[in-house]
Amino acid sequence: MMGKSMQIEQQQKDVRIIGFDSAWADKSPGAICALHFDKSGLFSFELPRLVNFEQAMRFILEAETDRACTLVAIDQPTIVSNETGKRPVEHIIGKLMLYIGGGVLPANISQEALFGPGAPIWKFKAALDANEDAEKARVALDGLHLIEVFPALALAGLNDEFAASGGAPKYNPKNRKKFKLRDWERVTETLSENANALGLDELAEWSFGYARCASPSKKDQDCLDAAICALIGAIWRMCDRSDSVVIGDLKNGYMVSPLSDAIRHWLE
């Protein structure tokens, strides 16, 4: 149930799109998965797996040798220049997230373990040495590219029900007081329907099966978020430019997200 109908504009060939739901501080594993498009454009889905930053780095660098172009869509701030408070992108989406009943964590350098000089994300980025210009990543035919994404925001752009007042799905099993199994099903179904619309059949089937998980764990959610990250990357690469938005900039940080009419109204 997409927020609006998306039209496939570019067929992907010799490309791997990786979704990485990182663990930020790297004290527990995150999850990673990949969408593969071979030289003829044939698609396959590499299932989500739990990884730490080092394992994710190996996964990505190995992927780069298999495909001419690799895009990594990561759910973590990748550009943080502010000493305290929020980044501009977090100020921009903060009111929207509050309206739909969600939230956004502020990123700043004073959070030593997450964004201080020795934080895992900076070591990870240094090892990858990827292009971070989202516009270049959208059309590149080769090279390694990194963009920041935010599944909670993307879901509001993929399903108008999630963009309504208080509509943000409560699908984090770790938060037992708020978790709703029906919301878990709605998120997985939204992922499946959007993947199917893009012809990503294996991702759609996996997501549809994940909706039937009777008692999902936090690890299951990490895998689901990794798949959502990959879908965001696929929409960015495959669909019309107007179907996505870049919020923020390369100096202060940005996010790439699918864009529905409801989300466009809030941003305007």
Phi, psi and omega in degrees: 000083182288148177300329171205163182290126180257139182250128179289122183253331185226124173281136181269134177223135179057044184229143170235126177251119186251131174257125184232109173266092187284165179262012176061286182276350177068021177278337175225160184287152168259207180216154182215149176208176183212143171256122183253136172232117182281186186297338178264356181095002179293133187261144170214157185241124175267116190300149178300144176220155179280135182213153165265183183298318182295317179293323177296320180298317179296318179302315183291315182293326175293322179296323183297328180286341182270340185227149179294324182232132177234126176246125177253120176255110188248136176269076175188142175304131182248346177228112182226111182244347182277136181291320182222177174068210182254156169284157178307320181298326179286328173295320184295313185270353185301315182293322178298312181298323177296319181298318183275357176092023177243203179197171177222132180281131178288144177243128176205161187293336180292345174279084192306312185292334184263320187223010173290175184306326182262013184295147182304325184297325182286323176295319179298312180295320180297320180292324181285319183052051185264156171291136181247007177281109186298322182294321177292322180297331183294327187243000185298145176258348178207175177091176181249130188227146183228128175229149176268135178227169183216099184308321182298322176288318182299321181299324177293335177273346182260340183215114184299335178298327180282345180266359180281166178303121182070014187275354182301129183290141178260086187240017177269107183297339180292331177268082188296330182292328183256341185301135176233124181298324179297324177293322175303314180296319181295320179294313181294324178292322177298316177298316182297316182293320179289321177296319179297321180296334179267001181080018180268072192299316183294322176294319179298317180294317178299315181296318179299320178292323180295334179296338182270007178291114188286330183219074184294149178254173176299324178297323176297320179294321178301317179294320178297316180295325176298319179293323176295319177303316180296320178297320177301315178298322180293317178297319179299319183278323193265329190261172179301147182303327182288349179278355180224165179224145170253116181255119182107199183207174184288342180277317186250356180108150182210166172228145172256134182210147169301148187237119173257172179297323180295317179291322178300319179300316181295317182293322179293000000 
